[in-house]
Amino acid sequence: MSDLGLSAVKAYGGVAQTIGGMAGGKESGGIEGPDFGKMLNSAVGAVSGAGNAAETAVTNAAMGRGDLVDVVTAVAAAEATLETVIAVRDEVIKAYQEIMRMPI
């Protein structure tokens, strides 16, 4: 597997692990599951962390301390993380819209 593919898999795995780690959840009204707010904060944190890593790699390369491969890998990982979070967001929006269409 190429470095780009490996970094994308790692990025997806990181977001999945972050979201999955919140699955300990708490009980409310007989329904167990993760706290949605904490899951959302974790996902946004993962995107932010990946973006910061990409920015650091770009800065290091601009100063002559980094390698272009590191920059491309960090940017690809940040992009994969962002795309994963966007896909999850889209699914949440679809689920909300479906719930709103249900008869009362």
N, CA, C and O atoms as a GROMACS GRO file, in nm:
protein
  416
    1MET      N    1   0.086  -0.118   0.000
    1MET     CA    2   0.000   0.000   0.000
    1MET      C    3   0.090   0.123   0.000
    1MET      O    4   0.191   0.126   0.069
    2SER      N    5   0.054   0.224  -0.076
    2SER     CA    6   0.134   0.346  -0.084
    2SER      C    7   0.124   0.425   0.046
    2SER      O    8   0.035   0.401   0.128
    3ASP      N    9   0.216   0.519   0.063
    3ASP     CA   10   0.215   0.603   0.183
    3ASP      C   11   0.085   0.683   0.192
    3ASP      O   12   0.031   0.704   0.301
    4LEU      N   13   0.036   0.728   0.076
    4LEU     CA   14  -0.087   0.806   0.075
    4LEU      C   15  -0.204   0.720   0.120
    4LEU      O   16  -0.286   0.764   0.202
    5GLY      N   17  -0.213   0.598   0.068
    5GLY     CA   18  -0.321   0.508   0.109
    5GLY      C   19  -0.311   0.471   0.255
    5GLY      O   20  -0.412   0.463   0.325
    6LEU      N   21  -0.189   0.448   0.302
    6LEU     CA   22  -0.168   0.414   0.442
    6LEU      C   23  -0.208   0.530   0.533
    6LEU      O   24  -0.269   0.508   0.638
    7SER      N   25  -0.173   0.652   0.495
    7SER     CA   26  -0.208   0.766   0.578
    7SER      C   27  -0.359   0.788   0.579
    7SER      O   28  -0.415   0.829   0.681
    8ALA      N   29  -0.424   0.762   0.467
    8ALA     CA   30  -0.570   0.775   0.464
    8ALA      C   31  -0.635   0.672   0.555
    8ALA      O   32  -0.731   0.703   0.626
    9VAL      N   33  -0.583   0.550   0.553
    9VAL     CA   34  -0.637   0.445   0.641
    9VAL      C   35  -0.614   0.482   0.787
    9VAL      O   36  -0.702   0.462   0.871
   10LYS      N   37  -0.496   0.535   0.818
   10LYS     CA   38  -0.467   0.576   0.955
   10LYS      C   39  -0.560   0.690   0.998
   10LYS      O   40  -0.608   0.691   1.112
   11ALA      N   41  -0.584   0.785   0.909
   11ALA     CA   42  -0.672   0.898   0.942
   11ALA      C   43  -0.813   0.848   0.969
   11ALA      O   44  -0.876   0.889   1.067
   12TYR      N   45  -0.863   0.761   0.881
   12TYR     CA   46  -0.997   0.705   0.902
   12TYR      C   47  -1.002   0.627   1.032
   12TYR      O   48  -1.098   0.639   1.109
   13GLY      N   49  -0.900   0.547   1.057
   13GLY     CA   50  -0.896   0.468   1.180
   13GLY      C   51  -0.892   0.557   1.303
   13GLY      O   52  -0.953   0.525   1.405
   14GLY      N   53  -0.820   0.669   1.294
   14GLY     CA   54  -0.814   0.761   1.408
   14GLY      C   55  -0.948   0.822   1.440
   14GLY      O   56  -0.987   0.831   1.556
   15VAL      N   57  -1.021   0.863   1.337
   15VAL     CA   58  -1.154   0.921   1.360
   15VAL      C   59  -1.249   0.813   1.410
   15VAL      O   60  -1.328   0.838   1.502
   16ALA      N   61  -1.243   0.694   1.351
   16ALA     CA   62  -1.330   0.585   1.394
   16ALA      C   63  -1.301   0.547   1.538
   16ALA      O   64  -1.393   0.518   1.614
   17GLN      N   65  -1.174   0.546   1.575
   17GLN     CA   66  -1.136   0.512   1.712
   17GLN      C   67  -1.182   0.620   1.809
   17GLN      O   68  -1.228   0.591   1.918
   18THR      N   69  -1.168   0.746   1.768
   18THR     CA   70  -1.212   0.856   1.852
   18THR      C   71  -1.362   0.849   1.876
   18THR      O   72  -1.409   0.863   1.989
   19ILE      N   73  -1.437   0.827   1.770
   19ILE     CA   74  -1.582   0.817   1.783
   19ILE      C   75  -1.620   0.690   1.857
   19ILE      O   76  -1.708   0.693   1.943
   20GLY      N   77  -1.554   0.580   1.826
   20GLY     CA   78  -1.583   0.454   1.893
   20GLY      C   79  -1.546   0.456   2.040
   20GLY      O   80  -1.609   0.387   2.121
   21GLY      N   81  -1.445   0.532   2.076
   21GLY     CA   82  -1.403   0.542   2.215
   21GLY      C   83  -1.507   0.610   2.302
   21GLY      O   84  -1.507   0.594   2.424
   22MET      N   85  -1.594   0.685   2.240
   22MET     CA   86  -1.700   0.752   2.315
   22MET      C   87  -1.819   0.660   2.339
   22MET      O   88  -1.915   0.701   2.404
   23ALA      N   89  -1.815   0.538   2.288
   23ALA     CA   90  -1.930   0.450   2.294
   23ALA      C   91  -1.960   0.398   2.434
   23ALA      O   92  -2.059   0.327   2.453
   24GLY      N   93  -1.876   0.432   2.530
   24GLY     CA   94  -1.905   0.390   2.668
   24GLY      C   95  -2.037   0.447   2.713
   24GLY      O   96  -2.115   0.379   2.779
   25GLY      N   97  -2.061   0.569   2.678
   25GLY     CA   98  -2.191   0.635   2.692
   25GLY      C   99  -2.249   0.633   2.832
   25GLY      O  100  -2.189   0.579   2.925
   26LYS      N  101  -2.364   0.692   2.844
   26LYS     CA  102  -2.436   0.693   2.969
   26LYS      C  103  -2.580   0.658   2.940
   26LYS      O  104  -2.625   0.664   2.826
   27GLU      N  105  -2.649   0.621   3.043
   27GLU     CA  106  -2.787   0.578   3.026
   27GLU      C  107  -2.880   0.695   3.052
   27GLU      O  108  -2.866   0.766   3.152
   28SER      N  109  -2.976   0.713   2.963
   28SER     CA  110  -3.077   0.815   2.985
   28SER      C  111  -3.208   0.764   2.931
   28SER      O  112  -3.222   0.741   2.810
   29GLY      N  113  -3.302   0.745   3.018
   29GLY     CA  114  -3.433   0.701   2.975
   29GLY      C  115  -3.434   0.560   2.918
   29GLY      O  116  -3.516   0.529   2.832
   30GLY      N  117  -3.345   0.473   2.964
   30GLY     CA  118  -3.343   0.336   2.917
   30GLY      C  119  -3.268   0.316   2.787
   30GLY      O  120  -3.257   0.202   2.741
   31ILE      N  121  -3.218   0.421   2.727
   31ILE     CA  122  -3.144   0.410   2.602
   31ILE      C  123  -2.997   0.433   2.632
   31ILE      O  124  -2.959   0.538   2.685
   32GLU      N  125  -2.916   0.335   2.597
   32GLU     CA  126  -2.773   0.350   2.620
   32GLU      C  127  -2.704   0.388   2.491
   32GLU      O  128  -2.741   0.342   2.384
   33GLY      N  129  -2.606   0.472   2.502
   33GLY     CA  130  -2.531   0.511   2.384
   33GLY      C  131  -2.434   0.621   2.419
   33GLY      O  132  -2.433   0.672   2.531
   34PRO      N  133  -2.354   0.658   2.323
   34PRO     CA  134  -2.255   0.762   2.347
   34PRO      C  135  -2.321   0.900   2.358
   34PRO      O  136  -2.428   0.924   2.303
   35ASP      N  137  -2.254   0.987   2.429
   35ASP     CA  138  -2.300   1.125   2.439
   35ASP      C  139  -2.266   1.195   2.308
   35ASP      O  140  -2.149   1.207   2.272
   36PHE      N  141  -2.367   1.241   2.237
   36PHE     CA  142  -2.348   1.298   2.104
   36PHE      C  143  -2.257   1.420   2.107
   36PHE      O  144  -2.173   1.437   2.019
   37GLY      N  145  -2.272   1.503   2.208
   37GLY     CA  146  -2.188   1.622   2.218
   37GLY      C  147  -2.041   1.587   2.232
   37GLY      O  148  -1.955   1.652   2.171
   38LYS      N  149  -2.011   1.486   2.311
   38LYS     CA  150  -1.872   1.444   2.328
   38LYS      C  151  -1.818   1.384   2.199
   38LYS      O  152  -1.702   1.406   2.163
   39MET      N  153  -1.902   1.307   2.130
   39MET     CA  154  -1.859   1.250   2.003
   39MET      C  155  -1.828   1.360   1.903
   39MET      O  156  -1.728   1.354   1.831
   40LEU      N  157  -1.913   1.461   1.899
   40LEU     CA  158  -1.893   1.571   1.806
   40LEU      C  159  -1.766   1.648   1.839
   40LEU      O  160  -1.690   1.682   1.749
   41ASN      N  161  -1.743   1.674   1.967
   41ASN     CA  162  -1.620   1.743   2.008
   41ASN      C  163  -1.497   1.662   1.971
   41ASN      O  164  -1.397   1.719   1.927
   42SER      N  165  -1.502   1.531   1.988
   42SER     CA  166  -1.389   1.445   1.954
   42SER      C  167  -1.361   1.448   1.805
   42SER      O  168  -1.245   1.454   1.762
   43ALA      N  169  -1.466   1.442   1.725
   43ALA     CA  170  -1.448   1.444   1.580
   43ALA      C  171  -1.390   1.576   1.534
   43ALA      O  172  -1.300   1.579   1.450
   44VAL      N  173  -1.439   1.686   1.589
   44VAL     CA  174  -1.386   1.818   1.552
   44VAL      C  175  -1.241   1.830   1.599
   44VAL      O  176  -1.157   1.889   1.530
   45GLY      N  177  -1.212   1.775   1.715
   45GLY     CA  178  -1.074   1.776   1.765
   45GLY      C  179  -0.980   1.696   1.676
   45GLY      O  180  -0.866   1.736   1.654
   46ALA      N  181  -1.030   1.584   1.624
   46ALA     CA  182  -0.948   1.503   1.533
   46ALA      C  183  -0.919   1.579   1.404
   46ALA      O  184  -0.807   1.574   1.353
   47VAL      N  185  -1.017   1.648   1.352
   47VAL     CA  186  -0.997   1.728   1.231
   47VAL      C  187  -0.899   1.841   1.258
   47VAL      O  188  -0.810   1.868   1.178
   48SER      N  189  -0.916   1.906   1.370
   48SER     CA  190  -0.828   2.016   1.406
   48SER      C  191  -0.684   1.968   1.424
   48SER      O  192  -0.590   2.034   1.378
   49GLY      N  193  -0.667   1.855   1.490
   49GLY     CA  194  -0.534   1.799   1.511
   49GLY      C  195  -0.466   1.762   1.380
   49GLY      O  196  -0.347   1.787   1.361
   50ALA      N  197  -0.542   1.702   1.289
   50ALA     CA  198  -0.486   1.665   1.159
   50ALA      C  199  -0.449   1.790   1.079
   50ALA      O  200  -0.346   1.793   1.011
   51GLY      N  201  -0.533   1.894   1.088
   51GLY     CA  202  -0.503   2.020   1.020
   51GLY      C  203  -0.378   2.086   1.076
   51GLY      O  204  -0.296   2.140   1.001
   52ASN      N  205  -0.364   2.081   1.207
   52ASN     CA  206  -0.244   2.139   1.270
   52ASN      C  207  -0.119   2.063   1.230
   52ASN      O  208  -0.014   2.124   1.207
   53ALA      N  209  -0.129   1.930   1.220
   53ALA     CA  210  -0.014   1.851   1.177
   53ALA      C  211   0.025   1.885   1.034
   53ALA      O  212   0.144   1.894   1.002
   54ALA      N  213  -0.074   1.905   0.949
   54ALA     CA  214  -0.046   1.943   0.810
   54ALA      C  215   0.020   2.080   0.803
   54ALA      O  216   0.116   2.100   0.728
   55GLU      N  217  -0.030   2.174   0.882
   55GLU     CA  218   0.029   2.308   0.884
   55GLU      C  219   0.173   2.304   0.934
   55GLU      O  220   0.259   2.375   0.881
   56THR      N  221   0.199   2.224   1.034
   56THR     CA  222   0.334   2.210   1.087
   56THR      C  223   0.428   2.152   0.982
   56THR      O  224   0.541   2.198   0.967
   57ALA      N  225   0.380   2.050   0.909
   57ALA     CA  226   0.462   1.990   0.805
   57ALA      C  227   0.492   2.090   0.693
   57ALA      O  228   0.604   2.095   0.643
   58VAL      N  229   0.394   2.170   0.655
   58VAL     CA  230   0.414   2.272   0.552
   58VAL      C  231   0.514   2.376   0.599
   58VAL      O  232   0.603   2.417   0.524
   59THR      N  233   0.500   2.419   0.722
   59THR     CA  234   0.592   2.519   0.778
   59THR      C  235   0.735   2.465   0.782
   59THR      O  236   0.829   2.534   0.744
   60ASN      N  237   0.750   2.340   0.827
   60ASN     CA  238   0.883   2.280   0.832
   60ASN      C  239   0.944   2.269   0.693
   60ASN      O  240   1.064   2.294   0.675
   61ALA      N  241   0.864   2.232   0.594
   61ALA     CA  242   0.915   2.221   0.458
   61ALA      C  243   0.954   2.358   0.404
   61ALA      O  244   1.055   2.371   0.334
   62ALA      N  245   0.877   2.461   0.436
   62ALA     CA  246   0.909   2.595   0.390
   62ALA      C  247   1.038   2.648   0.451
   62ALA      O  248   1.110   2.727   0.390
   63MET      N  249   1.066   2.603   0.572
   63MET     CA  250   1.189   2.646   0.640
   63MET      C  251   1.308   2.556   0.608
   63MET      O  252   1.418   2.577   0.658
   64GLY      N  253   1.285   2.456   0.523
   64GLY     CA  254   1.394   2.368   0.483
   64GLY      C  255   1.420   2.254   0.579
   64GLY      O  256   1.519   2.183   0.564
   65ARG      N  257   1.336   2.236   0.679
   65ARG     CA  258   1.356   2.130   0.778
   65ARG      C  259   1.270   2.008   0.752
   65ARG      O  260   1.284   1.907   0.821
   66GLY      N  261   1.184   2.014   0.653
   66GLY     CA  262   1.094   1.903   0.628
   66GLY      C  263   1.110   1.848   0.488
   66GLY      O  264   1.182   1.903   0.405
   67ASP      N  265   1.043   1.739   0.465
   67ASP     CA  266   1.048   1.671   0.335
   67ASP      C  267   0.913   1.689   0.268
   67ASP      O  268   0.810   1.692   0.335
   68LEU      N  269   0.914   1.699   0.137
   68LEU     CA  270   0.790   1.716   0.061
   68LEU      C  271   0.696   1.597   0.080
   68LEU      O  272   0.574   1.614   0.082
   69VAL      N  273   0.752   1.479   0.094
   69VAL     CA  274   0.670   1.358   0.116
   69VAL      C  275   0.593   1.370   0.247
   69VAL      O  276   0.477   1.332   0.256
   70ASP      N  277   0.659   1.424   0.350
   70ASP     CA  278   0.591   1.444   0.479
   70ASP      C  279   0.475   1.542   0.466
   70ASP      O  280   0.370   1.524   0.527
   71VAL      N  281   0.496   1.646   0.387
   71VAL     CA  282   0.390   1.746   0.366
   71VAL      C  283   0.271   1.683   0.296
   71VAL      O  284   0.157   1.700   0.340
   72VAL      N  285   0.297   1.610   0.189
   72VAL     CA  286   0.189   1.547   0.114
   72VAL      C  287   0.115   1.446   0.202
   72VAL      O  288  -0.008   1.439   0.198
   73THR      N  289   0.188   1.369   0.279
   73THR     CA  290   0.127   1.270   0.367
   73THR      C  291   0.040   1.337   0.473
   73THR      O  292  -0.072   1.291   0.499
   74ALA      N  293   0.089   1.444   0.534
   74ALA     CA  294   0.012   1.513   0.638
   74ALA      C  295  -0.113   1.578   0.580
   74ALA      O  296  -0.219   1.574   0.642
   75VAL      N  297  -0.101   1.638   0.463
   75VAL     CA  298  -0.216   1.702   0.400
   75VAL      C  299  -0.320   1.597   0.360
   75VAL      O  300  -0.440   1.618   0.377
   76ALA      N  301  -0.274   1.484   0.307
   76ALA     CA  302  -0.366   1.376   0.270
   76ALA      C  303  -0.438   1.320   0.392
   76ALA      O  304  -0.557   1.290   0.386
   77ALA      N  305  -0.366   1.306   0.503
   77ALA     CA  306  -0.428   1.256   0.626
   77ALA      C  307  -0.533   1.355   0.677
   77ALA      O  308  -0.641   1.315   0.721
   78ALA      N  309  -0.501   1.483   0.670
   78ALA     CA  310  -0.598   1.585   0.714
   78ALA      C  311  -0.721   1.583   0.624
   78ALA      O  312  -0.833   1.596   0.671
   79GLU      N  313  -0.699   1.567   0.494
   79GLU     CA  314  -0.811   1.563   0.400
   79GLU      C  315  -0.899   1.440   0.424
   79GLU      O  316  -1.021   1.450   0.422
   80ALA      N  317  -0.836   1.327   0.447
   80ALA     CA  318  -0.913   1.204   0.473
   80ALA      C  319  -0.994   1.216   0.602
   80ALA      O  320  -1.108   1.171   0.608
   81THR      N  321  -0.935   1.276   0.704
   81THR     CA  322  -1.005   1.296   0.830
   81THR      C  323  -1.125   1.388   0.811
   81THR      O  324  -1.234   1.360   0.860
   82LEU      N  325  -1.104   1.497   0.739
   82LEU     CA  326  -1.212   1.591   0.714
   82LEU      C  327  -1.324   1.527   0.632
   82LEU      O  328  -1.442   1.546   0.661
   83GLU      N  329  -1.288   1.450   0.530
   83GLU     CA  330  -1.389   1.383   0.448
   83GLU      C  331  -1.470   1.283   0.530
   83GLU      O  332  -1.590   1.269   0.509
   84THR      N  333  -1.405   1.214   0.623
   84THR     CA  334  -1.477   1.120   0.710
   84THR      C  335  -1.577   1.192   0.797
   84THR      O  336  -1.691   1.148   0.810
   85VAL      N  337  -1.535   1.302   0.857
   85VAL     CA  338  -1.625   1.378   0.944
   85VAL      C  339  -1.741   1.436   0.861
   85VAL      O  340  -1.854   1.440   0.909
   86ILE      N  341  -1.714   1.481   0.741
   86ILE     CA  342  -1.819   1.534   0.655
   86ILE      C  343  -1.919   1.425   0.619
   86ILE      O  344  -2.040   1.449   0.616
   87ALA      N  345  -1.869   1.305   0.592
   87ALA     CA  346  -1.959   1.193   0.560
   87ALA      C  347  -2.049   1.159   0.678
   87ALA      O  348  -2.168   1.132   0.661
   88VAL      N  349  -1.992   1.161   0.798
   88VAL     CA  350  -2.072   1.135   0.918
   88VAL      C  351  -2.175   1.245   0.936
   88VAL      O  352  -2.291   1.218   0.970
   89ARG      N  353  -2.135   1.369   0.915
   89ARG     CA  354  -2.228   1.482   0.926
   89ARG      C  355  -2.344   1.466   0.829
   89ARG      O  356  -2.460   1.489   0.866
   90ASP      N  357  -2.314   1.429   0.706
   90ASP     CA  358  -2.419   1.412   0.606
   90ASP      C  359  -2.518   1.303   0.647
   90ASP      O  360  -2.639   1.318   0.627
   91GLU      N  361  -2.467   1.196   0.705
   91GLU     CA  362  -2.556   1.088   0.750
   91GLU      C  363  -2.644   1.133   0.866
   91GLU      O  364  -2.761   1.096   0.875
   92VAL      N  365  -2.587   1.212   0.956
   92VAL     CA  366  -2.666   1.265   1.068
   92VAL      C  367  -2.776   1.356   1.016
   92VAL      O  368  -2.890   1.350   1.064
   93ILE      N  369  -2.744   1.439   0.919
   93ILE     CA  370  -2.845   1.529   0.862
   93ILE      C  371  -2.955   1.450   0.793
   93ILE      O  372  -3.073   1.482   0.806
   94LYS      N  373  -2.916   1.344   0.719
   94LYS     CA  374  -3.018   1.260   0.654
   94LYS      C  375  -3.108   1.193   0.757
   94LYS      O  376  -3.230   1.185   0.738
   95ALA      N  377  -3.049   1.146   0.865
   95ALA     CA  378  -3.129   1.081   0.970
   95ALA      C  379  -3.225   1.182   1.034
   95ALA      O  380  -3.341   1.149   1.058
   96TYR      N  381  -3.177   1.302   1.060
   96TYR     CA  382  -3.263   1.405   1.118
   96TYR      C  383  -3.379   1.439   1.024
   96TYR      O  384  -3.494   1.452   1.068
   97GLN      N  385  -3.349   1.452   0.895
   97GLN     CA  386  -3.454   1.483   0.798
   97GLN      C  387  -3.557   1.370   0.791
   97GLN      O  388  -3.677   1.396   0.778
   98GLU      N  389  -3.511   1.248   0.800
   98GLU     CA  390  -3.603   1.133   0.798
   98GLU      C  391  -3.692   1.133   0.922
   98GLU      O  392  -3.812   1.102   0.913
   99ILE      N  393  -3.635   1.167   1.035
   99ILE     CA  394  -3.715   1.173   1.159
   99ILE      C  395  -3.819   1.284   1.149
   99ILE      O  396  -3.932   1.268   1.193
  100MET      N  397  -3.779   1.398   1.090
  100MET     CA  398  -3.874   1.509   1.078
  100MET      C  399  -3.989   1.477   0.982
  100MET      O  400  -4.096   1.537   0.994
  101ARG      N  401  -3.971   1.385   0.889
  101ARG     CA  402  -4.077   1.346   0.797
  101ARG      C  403  -4.175   1.246   0.858
  101ARG      O  404  -4.281   1.220   0.801
  102MET      N  405  -4.140   1.189   0.972
  102MET     CA  406  -4.228   1.090   1.033
  102MET      C  407  -4.354   1.155   1.085
  102MET      O  408  -4.352   1.265   1.138
  103PRO      N  409  -4.467   1.084   1.068
  103PRO     CA  410  -4.591   1.140   1.121
  103PRO      C  411  -4.591   1.134   1.274
  103PRO      O  412  -4.530   1.046   1.335
  104ILE      N  413  -4.661   1.228   1.332
  104ILE     CA  414  -4.666   1.234   1.480
  104ILE      C  415  -4.766   1.143   1.535
  104ILE      O  416  -4.782   1.136   1.657
   0.00000   0.00000   0.00000
